[in-house]
Amino acid sequence: ETMMDRMVIFKIPPFWEKMAWRTNKNLTIWFADVNQRVTQLQEWGASISMPPSLWLAGCFNPMAFITAVMQTTARKRGWPLDDVVTFTDPTTMDWEEADQQPEEGAFVHGMFIEGARWDRESGEIRDSFLRDLTPQMPIMHVVAIPRTEIKVEGYHDTPVYYVSQRGGGNPPGSYVFFATLKTSETTTRGLYGVYSYKWVLAGVGLLMQVE
């Protein structure tokens, strides 16, 4: 009965929602999302090789993939895993334009930026355009670097979230990891990384889903 009541108003039934990933989408859009995720996994499994660019938002646990990138690089380079962090480098490619994965790290896509926009020509964060609330980010190259090589100037550690509801919800919290995005604004190093006060006050973040 509860399932039918939810489906009539295009809401995800509680039992399905409990077993799935975090989302704010209605049932119709969510079900299409399920099919896309299944397709990515089927194609990945059939080819036994990673897609040219991985739809990161389509992974049940995106952070596990990010951690795998760090572990693979640390093992290859002989670095202690505790001394390794992620570094993201947005490319100029749209989501379907990658031909193959890079030799090191991984190409990922499926993210949108909120509170600002990504300027592909200058390769940095810029102020948003009017009424363009969540522009699409290009394919991003995720790599692992030693903690000693963290950029302390010219980059803003941008939080990546599952959904636009950044806190609360079930499970609580929506934060996944920090993406490093280039900026010409003044930056400072704080407790949680390197950031620009301008983009912090603007609430800049990357979203893996938009409603």
C-alpha positions in Angstrom: 0.0 0.0 0.0 2.8 2.4 0.9 4.5 1.6 -2.4 1.4 2.3 -4.4 0.7 5.5 -2.6 4.2 6.8 -3.4 4.2 5.7 -7.0 0.8 7.4 -7.6 2.5 10.8 -6.8 5.7 9.9 -8.7 7.8 9.4 -5.5 10.3 6.7 -5.0 9.0 3.9 -2.7 10.8 3.9 0.7 12.2 0.4 0.3 13.7 1.2 -3.1 15.1 4.5 -1.8 16.7 2.8 1.2 18.6 0.3 -1.1 19.6 2.9 -3.7 21.9 5.9 -4.0 21.0 9.3 -2.6 18.8 11.4 -5.0 16.1 14.1 -5.0 14.6 13.0 -8.4 11.0 11.9 -8.9 10.2 8.3 -9.7 10.0 8.8 -13.5 13.4 10.5 -13.8 14.9 8.2 -11.2 13.9 5.1 -13.1 15.5 6.4 -16.3 18.6 7.0 -14.2 18.5 3.4 -13.0 18.5 2.2 -16.7 21.4 4.4 -17.6 23.4 3.1 -14.6 22.6 -0.5 -15.6 23.7 0.2 -19.2 27.0 1.6 -18.0 27.7 -1.4 -15.8 26.7 -3.9 -18.6 28.9 -2.3 -21.2 31.8 -2.0 -18.7 31.4 -5.7 -17.8 31.1 -6.9 -21.4 34.2 -5.1 -22.5 36.2 -5.7 -19.3 37.7 -2.3 -19.7 36.8 1.1 -18.3 34.7 3.4 -20.5 36.7 6.2 -22.3 35.2 8.5 -19.6 33.4 7.1 -16.6 30.0 8.5 -15.6 31.1 9.0 -12.0 27.6 10.0 -10.8 26.4 6.6 -12.2 28.5 4.7 -9.7 26.7 3.4 -6.6 29.7 4.6 -4.5 31.6 7.3 -6.4 34.1 7.8 -3.5 35.2 4.2 -3.8 36.2 4.8 -7.4 38.2 7.9 -6.4 39.9 5.9 -3.7 40.7 3.2 -6.2 42.4 5.8 -8.5 44.5 6.9 -5.5 45.4 3.3 -4.5 46.4 2.3 -8.1 48.7 5.3 -8.5 50.2 4.9 -5.0 50.9 1.2 -5.7 52.4 2.0 -9.1 54.6 4.9 -7.8 55.5 3.2 -4.5 53.9 6.0 -2.5 52.3 5.5 1.0 48.6 5.8 0.5 48.2 8.1 3.5 50.5 10.6 1.7 48.4 10.7 -1.5 45.5 13.1 -2.3 43.4 13.6 -5.4 43.9 16.4 -8.0 41.3 17.2 -10.6 42.1 18.8 -14.0 39.0 19.8 -16.1 39.6 19.1 -19.8 38.0 20.9 -22.8 36.1 17.7 -23.8 32.4 17.3 -23.7 31.1 14.1 -22.0 31.0 12.0 -25.2 34.3 13.2 -26.7 36.9 11.0 -24.9 38.4 8.2 -27.0 40.2 6.4 -24.3 41.3 6.6 -20.6 44.6 8.4 -19.8 47.7 6.4 -18.9 47.4 7.6 -15.3 44.4 8.6 -13.4 40.9 8.5 -14.9 38.6 10.6 -17.1 35.2 11.1 -15.3 32.1 13.1 -16.2 28.6 13.8 -15.0 29.1 16.8 -12.8 27.5 20.3 -12.8 28.8 23.4 -11.1 26.6 25.6 -8.8 27.3 29.1 -7.6 29.7 29.8 -10.5 30.6 28.5 -14.0 33.7 26.9 -15.5 35.2 28.9 -18.3 36.8 26.5 -20.8 38.8 29.2 -22.6 40.6 30.5 -19.5 40.4 27.2 -17.7 39.2 28.6 -14.4 36.1 29.4 -12.3 34.2 32.5 -13.3 31.0 34.3 -12.2 27.8 32.6 -13.3 25.8 33.7 -16.2 22.3 35.0 -15.4 19.7 32.2 -15.1 22.3 29.5 -15.8 22.2 27.9 -12.4 24.0 24.6 -12.9 26.1 24.6 -16.0 27.6 21.3 -17.1 31.3 20.6 -16.3 33.5 19.1 -19.0 35.2 15.7 -18.6 37.6 15.9 -15.7 40.9 14.1 -15.3 41.2 12.8 -11.8 44.8 11.9 -10.7 46.6 11.2 -7.5 49.5 13.3 -6.3 51.7 13.3 -3.2 50.4 15.5 -0.4 53.6 17.5 -0.6 52.6 18.7 -4.1 49.3 20.3 -3.1 48.8 23.6 -4.9 48.7 26.4 -2.4 48.0 29.2 -4.9 45.6 29.6 -7.9 43.3 26.7 -7.0 40.1 26.4 -5.1 39.2 23.1 -3.3 35.6 22.8 -4.5 33.3 20.3 -2.6 31.5 17.7 -4.7 28.0 16.7 -3.6 25.7 13.9 -4.6 22.7 16.3 -4.8 21.9 20.0 -4.3 20.7 19.3 -0.8 24.2 19.5 0.7 23.3 18.6 4.3 20.7 16.6 6.1 18.8 13.9 4.3 19.0 10.1 4.6 21.8 9.2 4.8 22.9 12.5 6.3 25.3 14.6 4.3 25.9 14.8 0.6 29.6 15.5 0.4 31.8 13.2 -1.6 35.2 14.7 -2.1 37.1 17.9 -3.0 37.7 18.8 -6.7 40.6 21.2 -7.3 39.5 24.0 -9.7 41.8 26.7 -11.0 41.0 30.3 -10.1 42.6 33.7 -10.5 41.0 34.9 -7.3 43.1 35.3 -4.1 43.4 32.0 -2.3 44.4 30.9 1.2 45.2 27.7 2.9 42.9 26.7 5.7 41.9 23.8 7.9 40.0 22.0 5.1 42.3 22.8 2.1 43.0 25.7 -0.2 40.2 28.0 -1.0 39.1 31.4 -2.2 36.8 33.4 0.1 34.9 34.7 -2.9 33.9 31.2 -4.1 33.2 30.0 -0.5 30.8 32.9 0.0 29.2 32.2 -3.4 28.5 28.6 -2.2 30.4 27.1 -5.2 30.1 23.4 -5.4 29.9 20.5 -7.9 26.8 18.4 -8.1 26.6 14.9 -9.4 22.8 15.2 -9.9 20.5 18.1 -10.8 16.8 17.9 -10.2 
